[in-house]
Amino acid sequence: MDCREFEKTIPEYLKKNLDYETMESFWEHMDHCDSCKEELSIQFLVLEGMKHLENGDSFDLDAEFRNRLEMSRRANKRRGMLMNFGQWVLTFVFFLFGCAFIIIFG
């Protein structure tokens, strides 16, 4: 993912609409590009700040930003683990069907 793609992806990230692969690319780019991380921070602060101002809430946007980053990293890690588990189960099922086929027709 390059900077232009990253910036286009920010709104979907903030809406929590990214798939696993896109999220991984997003994180990889952000971890190595300070300017894109800053752009994400600005867009998050504007979006969340407006919500809090409209509601009259008190808030710590910097803490909320760090919290959102941590929560999305954890969620994506869990999603990756579930995908890997699902692939393992599918492989095992195919293995069992193969063994059954060999036993029945072998």
C-alpha positions as CSV (number, residue, x, y, z in Angstrom):
1,M,0.0,0.0,0.0
2,D,1.3,3.4,-0.9
3,C,0.5,6.8,0.7
4,R,-2.2,7.6,-1.8
5,E,-4.0,4.3,-1.2
6,F,-3.6,4.7,2.6
7,E,-5.3,8.1,2.6
8,K,-8.1,6.8,0.4
9,T,-8.6,3.9,2.9
10,I,-8.7,6.0,6.1
11,P,-12.5,6.7,5.9
12,E,-13.2,3.0,5.6
13,Y,-10.8,2.3,8.5
14,L,-12.6,4.8,10.7
15,K,-15.9,3.2,9.8
16,K,-14.4,-0.2,10.7
17,N,-15.2,-1.5,7.2
18,L,-11.8,-3.0,6.1
19,D,-11.3,-6.6,5.3
20,Y,-8.4,-8.6,6.9
21,E,-6.0,-8.3,4.0
22,T,-6.6,-4.5,3.5
23,M,-6.2,-4.0,7.3
24,E,-2.9,-5.8,7.3
25,S,-1.6,-3.6,4.4
26,F,-3.0,-0.5,6.2
27,W,-1.1,-1.4,9.4
28,E,2.1,-2.3,7.7
29,H,2.1,1.0,5.8
30,M,1.2,3.0,8.9
31,D,3.9,1.4,11.0
32,H,6.5,2.7,8.5
33,C,5.1,6.0,7.4
34,D,4.9,8.8,10.0
35,S,3.1,11.2,7.6
36,C,0.3,8.7,7.0
37,K,-0.1,8.0,10.7
38,E,-0.3,11.7,11.3
39,E,-3.0,12.0,8.6
40,L,-5.0,9.2,10.2
41,S,-4.7,10.9,13.5
42,I,-6.0,14.2,12.1
43,Q,-8.9,12.6,10.4
44,F,-9.8,10.6,13.5
45,L,-9.6,13.7,15.7
46,V,-11.8,15.7,13.3
47,L,-14.4,13.0,13.1
48,E,-14.5,12.1,16.7
49,G,-14.1,15.6,17.9
50,M,-17.1,16.7,16.0
51,K,-19.2,13.9,17.4
52,H,-18.2,14.9,21.0
53,L,-18.8,18.6,20.4
54,E,-22.2,17.9,19.0
55,N,-23.1,15.8,22.1
56,G,-21.5,18.2,24.5
57,D,-19.3,15.4,25.9
58,S,-15.9,15.8,27.5
59,F,-13.2,13.8,25.9
60,D,-9.5,13.0,25.5
61,L,-9.1,12.5,21.8
62,D,-5.5,11.5,21.9
63,A,-6.3,8.7,24.4
64,E,-9.3,7.6,22.2
65,F,-7.1,7.5,19.1
66,R,-4.5,5.3,20.8
67,N,-7.3,3.1,22.1
68,R,-8.9,2.8,18.7
69,L,-5.5,1.8,17.2
70,E,-5.0,-0.8,19.8
71,M,-8.5,-2.2,19.6
72,S,-8.4,-2.5,15.8
73,R,-5.0,-4.2,16.0
74,R,-6.3,-6.8,18.4
75,A,-9.5,-7.3,16.4
76,N,-7.5,-7.9,13.2
77,K,-5.1,-10.3,15.0
78,R,-8.1,-12.3,16.2
79,R,-9.6,-12.3,12.7
80,G,-6.4,-13.6,11.3
81,M,-6.2,-16.4,13.9
82,L,-9.8,-17.4,13.1
83,M,-9.0,-17.5,9.4
84,N,-6.0,-19.7,10.0
85,F,-8.0,-22.0,12.2
86,G,-10.8,-22.2,9.5
87,Q,-8.2,-23.1,6.9
88,W,-6.8,-25.8,9.2
89,V,-10.2,-27.3,9.8
90,L,-11.0,-27.3,6.1
91,T,-7.7,-29.0,5.3
92,F,-8.5,-31.6,8.0
93,V,-12.0,-32.2,6.6
94,F,-10.5,-32.8,3.1
95,F,-8.0,-35.1,4.6
96,L,-10.7,-37.1,6.2
97,F,-12.8,-37.3,3.0
98,G,-9.7,-38.4,1.1
99,C,-9.0,-41.2,3.7
100,A,-12.7,-42.3,3.6
101,F,-12.6,-42.3,-0.3
102,I,-9.5,-44.5,-0.2
103,I,-10.9,-46.8,2.3
104,I,-14.3,-47.2,0.5
105,F,-13.0,-47.2,-3.1
106,G,-9.4,-48.1,-2.7
